[in-house]
Amino acid sequence: MLHYAVVFFVIAIIAAVLGFGGVAAGAAGIAKILFFVFLIGAVVALLAGRRRV
């Protein structure tokens, strides 16, 4: 999931450089959502792994 967040971030940067503001904003929004979903999943996995020990 982090990979997809980075991919959308790169797409947003390229679109912003080329002047496509709407596409850049959309890709940045998607990248932000994917990054936060990744963070929540990583924290849940970390806490679930600690409980078994």
Secondary structure, DSSP 8 states (H G I E B T S, - for coil): -HHHHHHHHHHHHHHHHHT-HHHHHHHHHHHHHHHHHHHHHHHHHHHHHHHH-
